[in-house]
Amino acid sequence: MSDVEDAPHCATRSAQDKSASMDEHPLVFQPLRIAGLLLRNRMVGLPIGLSGFIDGHGAPTERMIALYRRRAAGGAGLITVEIATVEPHACPQAGLLRFDSDQQHSRL
């Protein structure tokens, strides 16, 4: 099994909900499996840059969590977050989202 493969079709919409764009680009709306992760479609929500919605320790605030929840509700199969650091002492710029401890990422 490859890391990227087509997943079996998952019918999550009724026939009435299909739009003309779905007919024009059917693969975009098909599920996709990447390294064991099943995405409901092939649309990706790209990062938006620096939101500034972090606390003084680099952890996400409720405002950031709400932002990404709204983006996920839009229907993309995968949402990526803004630039972040994962090393505890490698924060080249103040205001970066940090994922260097369980405390920072436990809320996401």
C-alpha positions in Angstrom: 0.0 0.0 0.0 1.5 3.4 -0.9 1.5 6.4 1.4 -0.8 8.3 -1.0 -3.7 6.4 -2.4 -7.3 6.9 -3.4 -9.7 6.0 -0.7 -13.0 4.3 -1.4 -15.7 6.7 -2.3 -17.5 8.0 0.7 -21.0 9.4 0.0 -21.4 12.3 2.3 -23.6 14.5 0.1 -26.9 13.8 -1.5 -27.2 13.9 -5.3 -29.2 17.1 -4.9 -26.3 18.8 -3.2 -23.8 18.2 -6.0 -22.9 21.4 -7.8 -21.7 22.0 -11.3 -18.1 22.5 -10.0 -18.2 19.0 -8.5 -19.1 17.6 -11.9 -16.2 19.6 -13.5 -13.6 18.6 -10.9 -14.8 15.3 -9.4 -11.4 14.2 -8.0 -11.2 17.3 -5.8 -14.2 16.0 -3.9 -13.1 12.4 -3.6 -11.5 11.1 -0.3 -7.8 10.6 -0.2 -5.6 8.6 2.1 -2.1 9.9 2.9 0.1 7.8 5.1 -2.8 6.3 7.0 -4.7 9.6 7.3 -8.1 9.6 5.5 -9.1 13.0 4.2 -12.7 13.5 3.3 -11.7 15.4 0.1 -8.6 16.8 -1.6 -9.0 20.5 -0.7 -6.4 22.0 1.6 -6.9 25.2 3.7 -3.5 27.0 3.5 -1.9 28.9 6.3 -2.8 32.6 6.6 0.5 33.9 7.9 0.8 35.2 11.4 -2.6 35.7 13.0 -1.1 37.1 16.2 -3.7 35.1 18.2 -1.3 33.6 20.7 -0.7 34.1 24.3 2.6 35.4 25.8 4.0 31.8 25.8 3.2 30.9 22.2 0.1 28.9 23.0 -3.1 29.4 20.9 -5.8 31.6 22.3 -9.5 31.0 22.1 -9.6 33.5 19.2 -7.1 31.3 17.2 -9.0 28.1 18.0 -12.2 29.8 16.8 -10.4 30.9 13.6 -9.3 27.4 12.7 -12.7 25.9 13.7 -14.4 28.3 11.2 -11.9 27.4 8.5 -12.5 23.6 9.2 -16.2 24.2 9.0 -15.7 25.5 5.4 -15.3 21.9 4.2 -11.6 21.5 3.4 -10.2 18.0 4.0 -7.0 19.3 5.5 -6.3 22.6 7.4 -2.7 23.7 7.9 -1.7 26.2 10.6 0.5 29.2 10.4 4.2 29.2 10.9 5.2 27.6 14.2 8.3 26.5 16.1 8.8 23.0 17.6 12.1 23.5 19.3 12.0 25.0 22.9 14.9 27.4 22.4 14.7 28.1 18.6 12.1 30.9 18.5 13.6 33.2 15.9 10.7 35.6 16.0 8.5 36.8 18.8 4.9 36.0 18.3 5.3 32.6 16.8 2.9 29.7 17.6 4.9 27.2 19.6 4.5 23.4 19.7 7.5 22.6 21.9 5.5 21.2 24.9 2.3 19.5 25.6 1.0 22.7 27.2 1.1 24.6 23.9 -0.6 22.0 21.7 -3.0 20.3 24.0 -5.8 22.8 23.1 -5.6 22.1 19.4 
